[in-house]
């Protein structure tokens, strides 16, 4: 650091970060200068980064939930002290062998209302976690950290970040303008509660996003508690009543009852949803499949399966029906690296659902007919209609998964008003791609 101003800012902001003391924040022991070089001495954490942990495969929902709650708790402490991290990502989270999460690199943070210690990072990993306002170069506050936490939670559950691209600029475009790939298609399914947390954390509009770490932590802990209640079975209210009559628990009675009322409502609501899934949804799903009267378009059935799966994810009957209304397809483009989106053919005004970057292999989608959009920078955008199913040549009544392939043309290479079509046999002869 040759600039005296930059060096002074480094010392001031790093010392502020060093004042943080929280179980989920890596402690900064010393900030100083030796041999004309500034340094930060941090706590040694025995374990590995969350990024390395994710590389071994997506985390179970319960583990991702626990780690996210710990990160949110650490961020809450920092935000209360006026410190914004600005670079929350899986590589900056350490996880010990006992499962304790610690946020690293608070020494490179920013004091609220102060100038930035570092310029915006440009490495691919960091860009992928940026909030829209950070990607645009706007002023950031604590909500940018909460957006990044949403990205990390998405990454823990899927093994990939929600916004991707070949270059930093394409990633930034995706962050600012596009929605992340839906979690409803994930297998194993992502709990609805975590889908809702991620959806709110990744709202483009700051006013619709979590306003504080305490808000997101409240939702995460509420879901943790509901899981614990579900594991313990039905609440034993008679035993609870006897305990509450004892003097040593009389004072917190109101708080306990309020908490039990809140989580009890959630628990019984969940039980009602489970009954709906088994008693109402399953028969509705099974009827069109058994009667075989909608085999070319099972999108409504598929959507109902998704709803039911949120409440009975391990039900064998539902799994069987799910396999009959969905297929796993491959999507390729020439050249590869194109962004693939889809929407129902009969719902042209609906939003595009982003699936990923080609080639995409064995992605599960509904049996049906869809509109497809294929985009790659420097190439003409392709919009086409295609089904996700085909007919097995040897078995005329057996559906098979379609294999979708599109050849892309460089921008400006196709005459205005014309599109490329695949070669095919027609009533007047064979149509080639060059025709």
C-alpha angles and dihedrals in degrees: 000000000000096000112087090207092053091046092051092048089050092054095045096048096040090051089051089053089047089061090066114106117180135130090240097049124078106242119240106217101184142006116194151115131266127178090355091304124114117226144181120212111205136188116274109240117198109217136051140284120275088237091061090047091053091049087067089060141295115305125246112261093248093053093045089049092052095048092046091052090052092049090049090051091052092047090049090058092049094046091051087057090051096253122134116195098204094188107063108157137138091263089060095054120084120201119198125216088260092056098256112148121213126188111226135202099036084145087077094052131114130244113235108260093010132105121273118268093209135024118253109287117245103193115119095242094054097043090055090062098046122119117235092255092049091047090052091050093246125145111284133211136178091297090072088064091050091051089052090049088055089053091050092050090050089049093050092053098043107024091238139075118253096234119052140162146151094261139021092258093054090049091050090049089052092049094050100039112019137066121236121255109280117261091210091086095055121118118235088036121250111235113257091236092059091044088056093049092051093045092054094043091053099048110137090217110073091211090062094046128086108288097206143012088248090062095053091041090053091056093045094049092045089057091046090054093048089054091051091050091049091052092050093052128222115358113258098225095175092058090044091053092054091050093049091055090062114099095233091063099034097097099058093042095110093049092047093049092047091052092046091048091053096046093036090059090049091048096050091042088056091049089053090051090051090052090049091051094050101036103033111018099045095055091045091051095046098049101070091039094052094042089047091214098131103033095135094055117032096153095117089048091049092051090051090050089054091053093048092045090062088066104030103027096159099043108132094210091053091048090053093050091045091058090054097054099042140054135197110236137186120226120195135171135192107253099026124226098073123142111242124207132171141190135179112280093226092050104059093159093057123103121271114253112220113224104178143264122314135288093055117175131200097347112169115236135160123274101255150088118287144179112240131203121197118190133179128161111255093021136089113265113246122215115182144153121239139150123240090225139063135185118259105241092221096044112042094193096046120095118218131191114268122233110218121205130174129184112213125215124213115257112277095013096106120074113251113272095019132103135192116255130189120255115263145161112260136180090263097045142283117332113209127195089249093054 
